[in-house]
Amino acid sequence: MARFQFAGATVWGISPQGLDSHEKFARNRRLSMPLLSDEERVVAKSFGISAPLIALRRSVFIIDGHGRLHWKHVTAPGATCPPAVTLSTRLAGLTG
């Protein structure tokens, strides 16, 4: 998180689980980022990451300060996200 904050990034997590689930998840993993609930999957559908009948595709989006998509990484449900160094490099591209 420090690496992302240093780059001026704001990090959010979002999933279709409810707020109670998010609170437990964040507490168990000692997360410092906000977790947003998308129970109706409105955001997931708008970003095209809904996987019908399964779950959501694991995704990372980097959006610049003007709301423009800078970079995205979308994988299968349950797959891992890119390492922090990859995301830091992509963030650096916003200012570099």
BAFI-843994 format. One line per 5 residues: number of its first residue (from 1); their letters; for each residue x, y, z of N, C-alpha, C. Coordinates in Angstrom, 2 decimals. Layout:
# residues N
NUM> a> X,Y,Z,X,Y,Z,X,Y,Z | ...
END
This chain:
# residues 96
1> marfq> 0.82,-1.20,0.00,0.00,0.00,0.00,0.86,1.26,0.00 | 1.98,1.21,0.73,2.85,2.39,0.78,3.36,2.74,-0.62 | 3.68,1.73,-1.40,4.17,1.95,-2.76,3.11,2.68,-3.60 | 1.86,2.30,-3.44,0.79,2.92,-4.21,0.50,4.33,-3.71 | 0.52,4.52,-2.41,0.29,5.84,-1.85,1.39,6.80,-2.27
6> fagat> 2.63,6.32,-2.31,3.75,7.14,-2.75,3.55,7.61,-4.19 | 2.93,6.75,-5.00,2.66,7.09,-6.39,1.43,8.00,-6.54 | 0.78,8.31,-5.42,-0.40,9.17,-5.47,-1.68,8.42,-5.80 | -1.66,7.10,-5.71,-2.82,6.29,-6.07,-3.76,6.11,-4.88 | -5.02,5.98,-5.19,-6.03,5.58,-4.22,-6.46,4.18,-4.59
11> vwgis> -6.46,3.27,-3.62,-6.77,1.87,-3.88,-8.10,1.53,-3.24 | -8.97,0.88,-4.00,-10.25,0.39,-3.51,-10.40,-1.06,-3.93 | -11.06,-1.83,-3.12,-11.47,-3.17,-3.50,-12.98,-3.15,-3.69 | -13.47,-3.95,-4.62,-14.91,-4.00,-4.83,-15.30,-5.43,-5.18 | -16.40,-5.88,-4.61,-16.91,-7.22,-4.90,-18.40,-7.26,-4.62
16> pqgld> -19.07,-8.34,-5.04,-20.52,-8.40,-4.86,-20.95,-8.81,-3.45 | -20.02,-9.14,-2.57,-20.39,-9.50,-1.21,-20.93,-8.27,-0.47 | -21.69,-8.52,0.58,-22.26,-7.45,1.38,-21.25,-6.83,2.32 | -21.67,-5.76,2.96,-20.78,-5.01,3.86,-20.29,-5.85,5.04 | -21.16,-6.68,5.62,-20.73,-7.52,6.74,-19.60,-8.45,6.33
21> shekf> -19.71,-9.03,5.16,-18.66,-9.91,4.63,-17.36,-9.13,4.43 | -17.48,-7.90,3.90,-16.30,-7.06,3.67,-15.60,-6.71,4.97 | -16.38,-6.37,5.97,-15.78,-6.02,7.26,-14.99,-7.19,7.84 | -15.55,-8.37,7.78,-14.87,-9.57,8.29,-13.60,-9.85,7.48 | -13.71,-9.79,6.16,-12.57,-10.03,5.28,-11.45,-9.05,5.56
26> arnrr> -11.79,-7.77,5.64,-10.78,-6.72,5.88,-10.13,-6.88,7.25 | -10.92,-7.19,8.23,-10.39,-7.38,9.58,-9.45,-8.59,9.64 | -9.84,-9.70,9.04,-9.02,-10.91,9.05,-7.70,-10.74,8.30 | -7.69,-9.89,7.30,-6.48,-9.69,6.48,-5.78,-8.37,6.79 | -6.30,-7.64,7.75,-5.74,-6.35,8.16,-5.56,-5.40,6.97
31> lsmpl> -6.59,-5.31,6.16,-6.55,-4.43,4.99,-6.74,-2.98,5.41 | -6.03,-2.11,4.73,-6.16,-0.68,5.02,-6.90,0.06,3.91 | -7.31,-0.66,2.87,-8.04,0.00,1.78,-9.54,-0.23,1.97 | -10.35,0.71,1.47,-11.79,0.52,1.58,-12.26,-0.59,0.63 | -13.22,-1.36,1.08,-13.85,-2.38,0.26,-15.27,-1.94,-0.04
36> lsdee> -15.60,-1.85,-1.32,-16.91,-1.39,-1.75,-17.78,-2.59,-2.11 | -19.06,-2.50,-1.80,-19.99,-3.58,-2.08,-20.77,-3.28,-3.36 | -20.80,-4.25,-4.25,-21.51,-4.14,-5.52,-22.48,-5.32,-5.63 | -23.39,-5.41,-4.65,-24.28,-6.57,-4.57,-25.16,-6.76,-5.80 | -25.51,-5.68,-6.45,-26.34,-5.78,-7.67,-25.48,-5.94,-8.92
41> rvvak> -24.15,-5.92,-8.75,-23.17,-6.08,-9.85,-23.28,-5.01,-10.93 | -23.72,-3.83,-10.54,-23.85,-2.72,-11.48,-22.47,-2.30,-11.98 | -21.52,-2.15,-11.05,-20.17,-1.74,-11.43,-19.50,-2.85,-12.23 | -19.63,-4.09,-11.79,-19.02,-5.21,-12.49,-19.51,-5.30,-13.93 | -20.80,-5.13,-14.13,-21.36,-5.17,-15.48,-20.85,-4.00,-16.31
46> sfgis> -20.73,-2.82,-15.70,-20.29,-1.66,-16.47,-18.82,-1.78,-16.89 | -18.03,-2.53,-16.11,-16.63,-2.75,-16.47,-16.43,-4.03,-17.28 | -17.52,-4.77,-17.52,-17.45,-5.98,-18.35,-16.72,-7.14,-17.69 | -16.83,-7.26,-16.37,-16.10,-8.34,-15.70,-17.02,-9.39,-15.07 | -18.30,-9.35,-15.37,-19.21,-10.38,-14.87,-18.96,-11.66,-15.64
51> aplia> -18.86,-12.76,-14.90,-18.72,-14.08,-15.52,-20.03,-14.80,-15.24 | -20.89,-14.92,-16.23,-22.22,-15.48,-16.02,-22.18,-16.83,-15.29 | -23.07,-16.95,-14.32,-23.26,-18.17,-13.54,-22.10,-18.55,-12.63 | -21.01,-17.82,-12.67,-19.85,-18.21,-11.86,-19.58,-17.16,-10.80 | -18.92,-16.16,-11.18,-18.49,-15.12,-10.24,-18.10,-13.90,-11.06
56> lrrsv> -17.15,-13.16,-10.56,-16.59,-12.04,-11.31,-15.17,-12.40,-11.72 | -14.77,-11.87,-12.84,-13.37,-12.05,-13.25,-12.50,-11.20,-12.34 | -11.40,-11.75,-11.87,-10.46,-11.00,-11.02,-9.86,-9.91,-11.89 | -9.95,-8.67,-11.45,-9.57,-7.54,-12.30,-8.88,-6.44,-11.51 | -8.01,-5.72,-12.22,-7.35,-4.54,-11.68,-7.47,-3.45,-12.75
61> fiidg> -7.93,-2.27,-12.35,-8.04,-1.15,-13.26,-7.25,0.02,-12.70 | -6.51,0.68,-13.56,-5.84,1.93,-13.17,-6.50,3.03,-13.99 | -7.13,3.93,-13.25,-7.89,5.03,-13.85,-7.22,6.33,-13.44 | -6.96,7.20,-14.40,-6.25,8.44,-14.08,-7.15,9.45,-13.40 | -6.59,10.55,-13.00,-7.32,11.58,-12.28,-8.44,12.23,-13.06
66> hgrlh> -8.51,11.98,-14.36,-9.57,12.53,-15.20,-10.65,11.50,-15.48 | -10.52,10.32,-14.85,-11.51,9.26,-15.03,-11.28,8.41,-16.27 | -10.13,8.54,-16.90,-9.82,7.74,-18.10,-9.10,6.47,-17.71 | -9.48,5.38,-18.35,-8.83,4.10,-18.11,-7.41,4.15,-18.65 | -6.45,3.89,-17.79,-5.04,3.89,-18.17,-4.55,2.48,-18.47
71> wkhvt> -5.01,1.51,-17.68,-4.55,0.13,-17.83,-5.53,-0.80,-17.15 | -5.66,-2.02,-17.66,-6.50,-3.01,-16.99,-5.89,-4.40,-17.13 | -6.21,-5.23,-16.16,-5.79,-6.63,-16.14,-7.00,-7.43,-15.71 | -7.51,-8.29,-16.58,-8.70,-9.08,-16.29,-8.36,-10.54,-16.50 | -8.65,-11.37,-15.48,-8.35,-12.80,-15.55,-9.61,-13.61,-15.23
76> apgat> -9.43,-14.90,-15.14,-10.52,-15.81,-14.78,-10.90,-15.63,-13.31 | -12.12,-15.99,-12.96,-12.51,-15.93,-11.54,-11.54,-16.74,-10.67 | -11.15,-16.14,-9.55,-10.27,-16.83,-8.62,-8.79,-16.74,-8.95 | -8.42,-16.22,-10.10,-7.01,-16.11,-10.46,-6.34,-15.01,-9.62 | -5.04,-14.98,-9.65,-4.33,-13.98,-8.86,-4.18,-12.67,-9.63
81> cppav> -3.97,-11.61,-8.89,-3.75,-10.28,-9.47,-2.27,-10.11,-9.79 | -1.94,-9.14,-10.61,-0.54,-8.87,-10.92,0.21,-8.46,-9.65 | 1.52,-8.71,-9.62,2.31,-8.29,-8.45,2.37,-6.77,-8.32 | 2.64,-6.32,-7.11,2.69,-4.88,-6.82,3.68,-4.14,-7.71 | 4.80,-4.77,-8.04,5.80,-4.10,-8.88,5.22,-3.80,-10.27
86> tlstr> 4.40,-4.69,-10.80,3.77,-4.46,-12.10,2.83,-3.26,-12.02 | 2.04,-3.21,-10.95,1.10,-2.10,-10.79,1.84,-0.78,-10.57 | 2.93,-0.83,-9.82,3.74,0.39,-9.59,4.31,0.91,-10.90 | 4.76,0.01,-11.74,5.30,0.40,-13.04,4.23,1.06,-13.89 | 3.03,0.48,-13.88,1.91,1.06,-14.64,1.51,2.44,-14.09
91> laglt> 1.53,2.57,-12.77,1.23,3.87,-12.16,2.27,4.91,-12.54 | 3.52,4.51,-12.59,4.58,5.42,-12.96,4.38,5.96,-14.37 | 3.74,5.16,-15.22,3.46,5.58,-16.59,2.46,6.73,-16.66 | 1.72,6.94,-15.62,0.77,8.07,-15.59,1.48,9.40,-15.47 | 2.62,9.40,-14.79,3.34,10.65,-14.56,4.61,10.73,-15.38
96> g> 5.00,9.61,-15.96,6.27,9.58,-16.67,6.20,9.79,-18.11
END
